[in-house]
Amino acid sequence: MQPKKHKRQFSLEPLLIHLAILIGWSLPRRWGYLLATAVGNLLGSLKRNRMVKAIRANQYVIHGQELSAEALNQTPKTIFVSAAKCIFDYFHFLPRPERLQKIISFSPEAQNVIDRVHSNQATVIVCPHLSNFDLMGYAFALQKVDIQVLSFPNPNETYKVQNKLRERTGINVTPLDFTAFRQAQIRLQKGGSVLTGLDRPLADASDKKYMPRFFGYESHLPVAYIRMALKAEAPVVILAAITLPDGSYRLVGTDPIWMTPNEDLESEILLNAERVLKAAEPIIVQHAQQWAMFYPIWPQFLGV
């Protein structure tokens, strides 16, 4: 019996990652960027591609539904080029940590987070998918920042390959499930810190218990990190990697956001989640062309 097509596609994706690793390790950065630009423009021009549609919808919302047709067509290309360059840089600098440290700088807020972790002050770090998300984690590992990274639950083969790469750089990665949640809670109660994504929508869209508003619209974004912060009485800090015009990277972020208690548990979680998401909005808008969110946060806008 012939295997189904989707199974062949899933088996191909890890091979593409290994090809990207080989390219990143082998090519000079200038040549890698030329290749990334070509690939990014090609992928971004595929209007029927689900990721292109998601980019268009997400960007349409964060720009107040005011993007022109021309901008909506160009933005996916720009974002795919940015993402392709980030992927190349990640694999390019993995075996070159001494060179990586020369192109990364830390904002005062990011340095404060590093200091908090080093001094064993419990902190919940959340990250929007801006610029080089993985390179930021590697930079943290090089700074001896001991954190537990909660990755997307039930990872497919592609994510498993990515998580193995992260672990090789010294990052403690645990796909989010009940066990990982419990481990993170214990870590926080002992003064440790955890890091997780902020803006990837949950796979199960049927759970409508918590629908925090993001850019003015309800969303299926995660709220588990809010529960962790509340139980551990720890602040939430937003951190993001930003690509600068000269090709270097900078870690930016917010001051600690302390949770506000509420007698009603559901309201407590939802209102605090919305406070964190609201603080992330200006960071995302300011660097919108680096926002590599390839999943539709607001499916109702997929037709734009």
N, C-alpha and C positions, 0 to 999 in steps of 0.2 A: 504493500500500500504506500502511495506517495505521501510524504509528510506534508502537513498543511503549510501554506505560504508564510503565515505569521511566525511559525517556528523557525523557518529558515532565516527570516529577517532578524529575529532575536539572536540567533547564533552568529550573525554577521557583525552585530554592533560591537562586541568586545574586540573583534579583529580590527575594526576601524580605530578603536582606541589604541591598540598596539601599534598600528600604522602611524597614528598621530604622535605617539611616544618616539618612534624611530625618527620621524621628521623633525620633531622638536630637539632631540639630542644631536642630530646630524647637521642641520642647516644653520648658517649664520642668521642672526636675528633679522637683518635686512631682507634676506631672501625668504625667510619664513613669513614675514609680514606681506611680501608681495603675493605669496601663495595664499595666505589667509584672506587677503583682500579679494582675490579672484574667487575663492570658494564662497566667501561671505556674500558677495554680490550675486553669485549664482543662486545660492539657497534663498536669499531674500527676495528674489524675483519670482519665486514659485508661488503665485497667488493662491493656488488651491491647497497648498501645504497647510496642515493643521497648525503648525508652529507660526507660520506667517500670519494666519488668521488670528491667532491668539495675540501676537504682537500688535497687530492693527487695533484689535479691540481694547487691549490694555492701555496702549498709548492714547487712543481716542478718549478714554475716560480721564486719564491723569492730565490731559491737556484741556480739560473742560469741554470736551466735544467740539472743539474749534479747529481741529486739524483739517487742512484742505485735502482734496483728493490727491494732489501731487505729493504732499507731505506723507499721507498714509501709504502711498506706494514706495516712497523713498526710505521711510523709517525702518522697515524690516531689513533692508539691505544694510543700512548703517549699523543696526544692532547686531546682525549676523557677522559683519566685518569685525566689530568690536569683540564679539564673543570668540571668533576664530583666532584673533590676535591673542586674546587672553589664554585660550587653550594652548596655542603654540608657546607662549611665554611660560606657562606652567610647566610644560614638559621640557622646555629649553633650560629652565633654571633649576629643575630638580637635581641634576648632577653638578650644579654650579652654585652652591649656597653662598660662597664668598662674593660672587658677583651679584647675586640677588640682594644681599644686604646693602649694596651700594645704590640700588634703584628704588628702595622702599624707605619712606619716611613716616613718622607717626605724629598725628595731631596731638595737642595736649590732652584731649579727651581720651584718645586711644592709649596714650602713655599712662593715663590715670587708671585705665582698666588693667593694663599690664601690672602696674604697681599694686592694685587691689588683689589680683590673683596671687602675685608673689608674696603678699603679706597675709594670705589666707583669709581674705574677706569674701564671704560668699557672694557671688555675682551670677546673674542669668544674662548671658549675652545673646542677642538676636541679630540676625544679619539679613538684610535684603540682598537679592541676587544682582548686585551691582558689580560691574567690572570683573576683576579676577578673584572671585569668591574663594577658590581653592588655594591660590597663591597667598591669600591673606592667612589661611590656616597654616600654611608652610612657614610663613614669616613668624607666626606666633610660636610654632614649634622651635624655631631657631632661637627665639627669645626665652626658651625654657618655660613657656607658659603652659602649665599643666591643667588642661581642661578636658572635660568629657564632651565630645561632639555627638549630638543626637541627630542622626541622618534620617532620610525619608524611610518610612516603614515598608516592610516586605520588598526589599530591593530586588530588581531583576538582575540578569547576568551582567549587564552594563554597569549598573550601580555597584555590584559586588567587585568588579575590577577596579572601579574608581576608589572604593573604600579600602581595598588592599593597598593601593598606591598611597592613600592618605596615611594608613597605618605605618608604612615603610618610612615615612617622613617624621614619625614620632607622634602622630595624632591619634588619640584614643577615640575611635569611631564606634558607635553602637546604634544600629537601626532602632528607631523608636517603637518599642512595644512595652508591655507592662513591666517586664524585667528591667529594661533599660530605664524606664521612668522611675522605678523604685531605686535603682542604683544612683540615678541623678539626684533623687531626693535625699538619699543618705549622704552623698557627697556634699550637697549644699548645707546640710545640717552640721557637717563637720568643718565647714568653712571653705570647702572647695567651690569650683565654678563649672558651669556648663554652657555650651554654645549650641544654638540651633537656628534653622532658617526661619524667616519671618513671613515670607510672602508667597510661598507655594501653596496653592489651594489643595485641600484634602481630597483624596481620591473618592471617598464616599460622600457624594453630594446629597444623600438622602437624610443625613443627620442635620436637622435644622435647629438643634437646641441652642447652639451658639452661632450667631451670624453677625460678627462684628462689622461695623460700617468702616469702609476704607475708601477714601476719596468720595465720601458721600453716599456710597451704595453698600448694601449688605453683601457679605462675602463668606466663602467657606474656608477662611484662613484658620490656621491652628491657634488654639488657646491654651494648650497644655503647659506651656512655659509660664503662663500667668499663675496657674495652680501651684507650680513649683515655687515661684517667687513668694506667693502668699504664705504657703506653708512654712517656708524657710525664713520668712521675714527678710528676704533679700531683694535688692533693687534689680531692675531690668535696665540693661544698657544696650543701645543700638550701635553697632559697628558696621562700617562698610568700607570696601576697597574702592578707590577712585583712580582712574587712569588720568594722568596729567598730560598736557599737550606735548611735553618732551619725551613721552613714552615711559616715564617713571610712574611709580604707584605711591599713593598715600592712604593711610588708614585714618578715617575720620569717624566721628561718632557723637553721641550725646552725653550729657551728664547723667548720673544715675537717676532712674525714674522709680521712686518708691511707690509701692502699692498703696492704694487707698481702701481701707476696709469698708464693708457694707454688710448690714445685717442679713440681707438676702444673698445667698451664695451665687445664684445665677447672675444676678445684677452685678455682684462684686467682680466676677470673672469677666463679664462682657464689658463693663465700663472701664476696667483697667486695661483690657485688650485694646479698646478703642483709643485710650490715652496713648498707648505705645504706638499704635498704628498712625495716629495723628502726628506724633513726633517724627515718624519715618517719612511722611509725605513730602516735606520740603527737600529732604535729602534725595529722594527719588526724582522729584521734578527737576531739581538743579542738574542732575546727571542722567536725564531720561534716556539719552542716546546710548547709555551704557547699561541700561536695565535689561538684563538677559532673562526675562521671565517669559518662557515659551509655553506656558499653560494659561488658559483663559480664567482670569479671576472673576470676571463678570460675563458669563456666557450669553447674556441677553444682548450683548453688543457685538457678537461674532459676525454679524452680517455687514458691518460697516466697510 
